[in-house]
Amino acid sequence: MIKEIKSKIRFFFSKKEEPYFHLKKMLGFTPINMEYYNLALLHRSTYIKTATGDTLNNERLEYLGDAILSAAVSDILYKEFPNKKEGELTCIRSRLVQRSTLDDLAVKLGLDRMVISDKKSTQNFQKVHINGNALEALMGAIYLDRGFAKCKFFINKIVLEKYIDLYQTVENEVNFKSRFIEWAQRYKYQYNFIVANVDYDKAHNISNFHSRIEVEGIIVGTGHGLSKKESQQEAAKKAMQTIKTKSFKAQLKKLKEEEETTEPITETKKRTLKKTTTD
């Protein structure tokens, strides 16, 4: 069973570059139990069946790695930024472990060349986050093989030092939805976050959310993602760009002028109209 997984992984490498040596170079330390890492690279579209009929893929390791990654990043941020408040640390952590960041990191690490998957059933790699999920599974494998200390070492010394400028990330931290809401409330505009549609991919058990944002009835941003939050963040990012455009400002100006030319019905006029209708 494990030999079958190993043989599939070797197919993607030359004889001079075995998965073991590639992982050792990528991780910065020596893997001990390769079975964990082999499994971490096996996407559910190319699963292995055991003699008892159980399915083997990287989903369980992904579940474990998600928690380990969050804990490791939390530990690093807590010690690195002693003056940051809980809310600020949470936002920074969310940015570091969000799907788009993990997908990008996985490619930089070379995991995209190692993941075993059925490309015919997973044509849109970005949609299902195969590479980012494999990175989480890798964290689960590291934890089971070498413990939490090595997980922190990998995140701190390999990921953060080589691929992410932590302080630049902190400086650029943006919550587009919060920024948009602050803008709308400051200028007293009516706004709505609307989940327009949810597509369900039965083959991969994935929901794709489509959201839009309206200001005074004008659509200012649309977005999609694997969660409501992700789709709204994308929509808010686009909205923050839209509200700066001349065309949007012109639309708002036109709406305001139309409102001003519409004569309000006063109480006196209401009584007059009522008297006219009764007569």
C-alpha positions as CSV (number, residue, x, y, z in Angstrom):
1,M,0.0,0.0,0.0
2,I,2.6,2.5,1.1
3,K,5.0,1.2,-1.7
4,E,2.2,2.0,-4.2
5,I,2.1,5.6,-2.9
6,K,5.8,5.9,-3.0
7,S,6.0,4.6,-6.6
8,K,3.4,7.2,-7.7
9,I,5.4,10.0,-6.1
10,R,8.7,8.9,-7.7
11,F,7.1,9.1,-11.1
12,F,7.3,12.9,-10.9
13,F,11.0,13.0,-10.1
14,S,14.2,11.9,-11.8
15,K,16.2,9.0,-10.5
16,K,18.8,11.5,-9.1
17,E,16.2,13.3,-7.0
18,E,14.2,11.0,-4.7
19,P,11.3,12.5,-2.7
20,Y,13.2,11.9,0.5
21,F,16.1,14.1,-0.5
22,H,13.8,16.8,-2.0
23,L,11.8,16.9,1.2
24,K,14.9,17.0,3.4
25,K,16.1,20.0,1.3
26,M,12.7,21.7,1.5
27,L,12.0,21.2,5.2
28,G,15.5,22.0,6.4
29,F,15.7,18.8,8.5
30,T,15.7,15.1,8.1
31,P,12.4,13.3,7.8
32,I,12.3,10.0,9.8
33,N,9.0,8.3,8.9
34,M,8.4,8.9,5.1
35,E,5.0,7.2,5.3
36,Y,3.4,10.4,6.8
37,Y,4.9,12.6,4.0
38,N,3.9,10.2,1.3
39,L,0.3,10.3,2.5
40,A,0.4,14.1,2.9
41,L,1.0,14.3,-0.9
42,L,-1.9,12.1,-1.9
43,H,-4.9,14.1,-2.9
44,R,-8.4,12.6,-2.4
45,S,-8.9,12.4,-6.2
46,T,-6.1,9.7,-6.3
47,Y,-6.8,7.8,-3.1
48,I,-5.5,4.3,-2.1
49,K,-7.9,1.6,-0.9
50,T,-6.7,-0.6,2.0
51,A,-7.3,-4.3,2.3
52,T,-10.2,-3.5,4.7
53,G,-11.8,-1.1,2.2
54,D,-10.7,2.1,3.9
55,T,-9.7,5.1,1.8
56,L,-6.3,6.7,2.3
57,N,-5.6,10.3,1.2
58,N,-4.3,13.5,2.8
59,E,-7.6,14.8,4.2
60,R,-7.0,13.6,7.8
61,L,-3.5,15.0,7.8
62,E,-4.9,18.3,6.3
63,Y,-7.3,18.5,9.2
64,L,-4.5,18.0,11.7
65,G,-2.1,20.3,9.9
66,D,-4.7,23.1,9.9
67,A,-4.7,23.1,13.7
68,I,-1.0,22.7,14.0
69,L,-0.3,25.5,11.5
70,S,-2.6,27.9,13.4
71,A,-1.0,27.0,16.7
72,A,2.5,27.4,15.4
73,V,1.8,30.8,13.8
74,S,0.0,31.9,16.9
75,D,3.0,31.0,19.1
76,I,5.4,32.9,16.8
77,L,3.2,36.0,16.6
78,Y,2.6,36.1,20.3
79,K,6.4,36.1,21.0
80,E,7.3,38.4,18.1
81,F,4.8,41.1,18.8
82,P,4.4,41.5,22.6
83,N,2.6,44.8,22.2
84,K,-0.1,43.7,19.7
85,K,-3.6,43.2,21.0
86,E,-5.6,40.0,20.6
87,G,-7.6,41.3,17.7
88,E,-4.6,42.5,15.8
89,L,-2.8,39.2,16.3
90,T,-5.9,37.3,15.0
91,C,-6.0,39.4,11.9
92,I,-2.3,38.9,11.1
93,R,-2.7,35.1,11.7
94,S,-5.7,35.0,9.4
95,R,-3.8,36.7,6.7
96,L,-0.8,34.3,7.0
97,V,-2.9,31.1,7.0
98,Q,-5.6,32.1,4.5
99,R,-6.0,29.9,1.4
100,S,-4.5,32.2,-1.1
101,T,-1.4,32.6,1.0
102,L,-1.0,28.8,1.5
103,D,-1.5,28.2,-2.2
104,D,1.2,30.6,-3.1
105,L,3.6,29.2,-0.4
106,A,3.0,25.6,-1.6
107,V,4.1,26.6,-5.1
108,K,7.1,28.4,-3.9
109,L,8.1,25.4,-1.9
110,G,7.7,23.1,-4.9
111,L,4.7,21.1,-3.4
112,D,2.7,21.6,-6.6
113,R,5.2,19.3,-8.4
114,M,4.9,16.7,-5.7
115,V,1.2,16.4,-5.1
116,I,-0.4,13.3,-6.5
117,S,-3.9,14.0,-8.0
118,D,-6.2,13.1,-10.8
119,K,-5.8,16.2,-13.0
120,K,-8.9,15.3,-15.1
121,S,-11.1,15.6,-12.1
122,T,-9.3,18.6,-10.6
123,Q,-8.8,20.8,-13.6
124,N,-9.2,24.1,-11.6
125,F,-6.4,23.8,-9.1
126,Q,-7.0,27.3,-7.7
127,K,-10.7,26.5,-7.1
128,V,-10.1,23.5,-4.8
129,H,-6.8,24.8,-3.2
130,I,-5.1,21.4,-3.8
131,N,-1.6,22.9,-3.2
132,G,-2.5,24.9,-0.1
133,N,-4.3,21.8,1.4
134,A,-1.2,19.7,0.7
135,L,0.8,22.3,2.7
136,E,-1.5,21.9,5.7
137,A,-1.2,18.1,5.3
138,L,2.5,18.5,5.3
139,M,2.3,20.3,8.6
140,G,0.3,17.4,10.0
141,A,3.0,15.0,8.7
142,I,5.8,17.0,10.3
143,Y,4.0,17.1,13.6
144,L,3.5,13.3,13.7
145,D,7.0,12.6,12.5
146,R,9.1,15.2,14.4
147,G,6.8,17.0,16.8
148,F,5.6,20.6,17.4
149,A,9.1,22.0,17.7
150,K,10.0,21.1,14.1
151,C,6.7,22.5,12.9
152,K,7.6,25.9,14.4
153,F,11.1,25.5,13.0
154,F,9.7,24.9,9.5
155,I,7.3,27.9,9.7
156,N,9.8,30.3,11.3
157,K,13.1,29.4,9.6
158,I,11.9,28.2,6.2
159,V,8.6,29.8,5.4
160,L,8.8,33.2,7.2
161,E,12.5,33.8,6.6
162,K,12.6,32.8,3.0
163,Y,9.2,33.5,1.6
164,I,7.2,35.9,3.8
165,D,8.3,39.3,5.2
166,L,6.4,39.1,8.5
167,Y,6.8,42.7,9.4
168,Q,5.7,43.8,5.9
169,T,2.7,41.6,6.2
170,V,1.8,43.2,9.5
171,E,2.2,46.7,8.0
172,N,0.1,45.8,5.0
173,E,-2.6,44.0,6.9
174,V,-6.0,44.9,5.4
175,N,-9.5,43.8,6.2
176,F,-11.3,45.1,3.1
177,K,-14.7,44.4,4.5
178,S,-14.0,46.4,7.7
179,R,-12.5,49.3,5.6
180,F,-15.6,49.3,3.3
181,I,-18.0,49.4,6.2
182,E,-16.1,52.2,7.9
183,W,-16.2,54.2,4.7
184,A,-20.0,53.6,4.2
185,Q,-20.8,54.5,7.8
186,R,-18.6,57.6,7.7
187,Y,-20.5,59.1,4.8
188,K,-23.9,57.6,5.9
189,Y,-24.5,55.6,2.8
190,Q,-26.9,52.6,2.7
191,Y,-25.0,49.4,1.9
192,N,-25.7,45.7,1.6
193,F,-23.6,42.5,1.5
194,I,-25.6,40.0,-0.5
195,V,-24.8,36.3,-1.1
196,A,-26.1,36.1,-4.7
197,N,-25.5,32.4,-5.3
198,V,-23.9,29.3,-4.0
199,D,-22.6,26.7,-6.5
200,Y,-22.1,23.2,-5.2
201,D,-19.5,21.0,-6.7
202,K,-20.7,17.5,-5.9
203,A,-17.6,15.8,-7.3
204,H,-15.3,17.5,-4.8
205,N,-17.9,18.3,-2.1
206,I,-17.1,22.0,-2.4
207,S,-19.4,25.0,-2.2
208,N,-18.4,28.2,-4.2
209,F,-20.0,31.4,-2.8
210,H,-20.8,34.4,-5.0
211,S,-21.3,37.7,-3.2
212,R,-22.0,41.3,-4.2
213,I,-22.0,44.6,-2.4
214,E,-24.4,47.5,-3.1
215,V,-24.2,51.1,-2.1
216,E,-27.5,53.0,-2.4
217,G,-28.6,50.3,-4.8
218,I,-25.5,50.5,-7.0
219,I,-23.4,47.3,-7.4
220,V,-19.8,48.3,-6.4
221,G,-18.1,44.9,-6.1
222,T,-18.5,41.2,-6.7
223,G,-16.5,38.3,-5.4
224,H,-16.4,34.5,-5.1
225,G,-14.7,32.0,-2.8
226,L,-15.0,28.7,-1.0
227,S,-16.6,30.5,2.0
228,K,-19.0,33.4,2.5
229,K,-16.2,35.3,4.2
230,E,-13.8,34.8,1.4
231,S,-16.3,35.9,-1.3
232,Q,-17.2,39.0,0.7
233,Q,-13.6,40.0,1.2
234,E,-13.0,39.8,-2.5
235,A,-16.1,41.8,-3.2
236,A,-15.1,44.4,-0.6
237,K,-11.6,44.7,-2.1
238,K,-13.2,45.5,-5.5
239,A,-15.7,47.8,-3.9
240,M,-12.8,49.8,-2.3
241,Q,-11.5,50.4,-5.8
242,T,-14.9,51.2,-7.3
243,I,-15.8,53.9,-4.8
244,K,-12.7,55.9,-5.9
245,T,-13.8,56.0,-9.6
246,K,-15.3,59.0,-11.3
247,S,-18.2,56.9,-12.7
248,F,-19.3,55.8,-9.3
249,K,-19.1,59.3,-7.9
250,A,-21.2,60.5,-10.8
251,Q,-23.8,57.9,-10.2
252,L,-24.0,58.9,-6.5
253,K,-24.3,62.6,-7.5
254,K,-27.1,61.8,-9.9
255,L,-29.0,59.8,-7.2
256,K,-28.6,62.7,-4.7
257,E,-29.9,65.2,-7.3
258,E,-32.9,63.0,-8.0
259,E,-33.7,62.8,-4.3
260,E,-33.4,66.5,-3.9
261,T,-35.8,67.2,-6.8
262,T,-38.4,64.8,-5.4
263,E,-40.6,67.0,-3.3
264,P,-41.2,65.5,0.1
265,I,-44.9,65.1,1.2
266,T,-45.3,67.2,4.3
267,E,-48.0,66.7,6.9
268,T,-49.9,69.8,5.7
269,K,-49.9,68.4,2.1
270,K,-51.0,65.0,3.4
271,R,-54.0,66.6,5.1
272,T,-54.8,68.6,2.0
273,L,-54.7,65.4,-0.2
274,K,-56.9,63.6,2.4
275,K,-59.5,66.4,2.4
276,T,-59.5,66.5,-1.4
277,T,-60.1,62.7,-1.7
278,T,-62.9,62.8,0.9
279,D,-64.7,65.7,-0.9
